[in-house]
Amino acid sequence: MWDHTEHEGFEIWVLPIPAFGPRSPEPLFHYSGYICRHGADAHLEGSSVRFHDMMRNYTGPDAALDAAYAEARKRIDRFRDTGSWAASAA
């Protein structure tokens, strides 16, 4: 199920995704998410910023949610500082 929170006037939506692969003693997860303004139609192009981490494994859905929210907050703070969603504004 999608989970969400708010940060600095943006909504952050995150979905923990079970990782597939060899069995593990604890369930592993990745995440996918998006950031949008309040009331935006996130399905319209340019209305949201999507992000995901399918490389790292997180132990349990809560760890994946924590990592996703931290990444989203970092992106929002960078956007507020630079005015760009790019990783580095030149």
GUNUNU-336015 format. One record per residue (C-alpha): residue in one letter; x, y, z. Coordinates in nm, 2 decimals, padded with zeros to 4 digits. Last residue first. Example, Ala and Ser with C-alpha at 12.3 -4.5 7.8 and 13.67 -1.06 7.14 Angstrom:
BEGIN
  r       x       y       z
  S   01.37  -00.11   00.71
  A   01.23  -00.45   00.78
# end
This chain:
BEGIN
  r       x       y       z
  A   02.52   02.41  -01.26
  A   02.24   02.26  -01.06
  S   02.33   01.92  -00.92
  A   02.09   01.63  -00.88
  A   01.83   01.80  -01.11
  W   01.50   01.89  -00.95
  S   01.58   02.26  -01.00
  G   01.49   02.58  -00.81
  T   01.83   02.57  -00.63
  D   01.75   02.59  -00.26
  R   01.39   02.48  -00.27
  F   01.47   02.20  -00.51
  R   01.76   02.08  -00.29
  D   01.52   02.08   00.01
  I   01.26   01.88  -00.19
  R   01.53   01.63  -00.31
  K   01.66   01.58   00.04
  R   01.31   01.53   00.17
  A   01.24   01.27  -00.10
  E   01.56   01.08  -00.01
  A   01.48   01.08   00.36
  Y   01.13   00.97   00.29
  A   01.25   00.68   00.07
  A   01.50   00.56   00.33
  D   01.24   00.56   00.61
  L   00.99   00.39   00.39
  A   01.24   00.12   00.29
  A   01.33   00.07   00.66
  D   00.96   00.04   00.75
  P   00.90  -00.22   00.47
  G   01.15  -00.47   00.61
  T   01.53  -00.50   00.59
  Y   01.62  -00.26   00.31
  N   01.80  -00.39  -00.01
  R   01.98  -00.14  -00.23
  M   01.95  -00.15  -00.61
  M   01.58  -00.08  -00.67
  D   01.58   00.27  -00.53
  H   01.31   00.49  -00.67
  F   01.22   00.84  -00.77
  R   00.94   01.02  -00.95
  V   00.89   01.39  -00.97
  S   00.53   01.51  -01.02
  S   00.31   01.75  -01.21
  G   00.54   01.77  -01.52
  E   00.35   01.50  -01.71
  L   00.00   01.44  -01.57
  H  -00.04   01.14  -01.34
  A   00.05   01.33  -01.03
  D  -00.27   01.54  -01.06
  A  -00.16   01.82  -00.82
  G  -00.37   01.89  -00.51
  H  -00.07   01.95  -00.28
  R   00.25   01.97  -00.49
  C   00.41   01.65  -00.60
  I   00.68   01.40  -00.50
  Y   00.69   01.04  -00.62
  G   00.79   00.70  -00.49
  S   00.94   00.36  -00.55
  Y   01.10   00.15  -00.28
  H   01.31  -00.16  -00.23
  F   01.24  -00.44   00.03
  L   01.40  -00.74   00.20
  P   01.22  -00.99   00.42
  E   01.44  -01.13   00.69
  P   01.63  -01.46   00.69
  S   01.68  -01.41   00.32
  R   01.58  -01.63   00.03
  P   01.75  -01.56  -00.30
  G   01.59  -01.30  -00.52
  F   01.29  -01.07  -00.53
  A   01.28  -00.76  -00.33
  P   00.93  -00.67  -00.19
  I   00.84  -00.31  -00.29
  P   00.77  -00.03  -00.04
  L   00.55   00.23  -00.20
  V   00.61   00.60  -00.13
  W   00.41   00.92  -00.18
  I   00.56   01.25  -00.07
  E   00.33   01.55  -00.08
  F   00.49   01.90  -00.10
  G   00.44   02.22   00.09
  E   00.77   02.19   00.29
  H   00.73   01.82   00.36
  E   00.41   01.61   00.37
  T   00.36   01.24   00.43
  H   00.25   00.94   00.23
  D   00.21   00.56   00.22
  W   00.11   00.35  -00.08
  M   00.00   00.00   00.00
# end
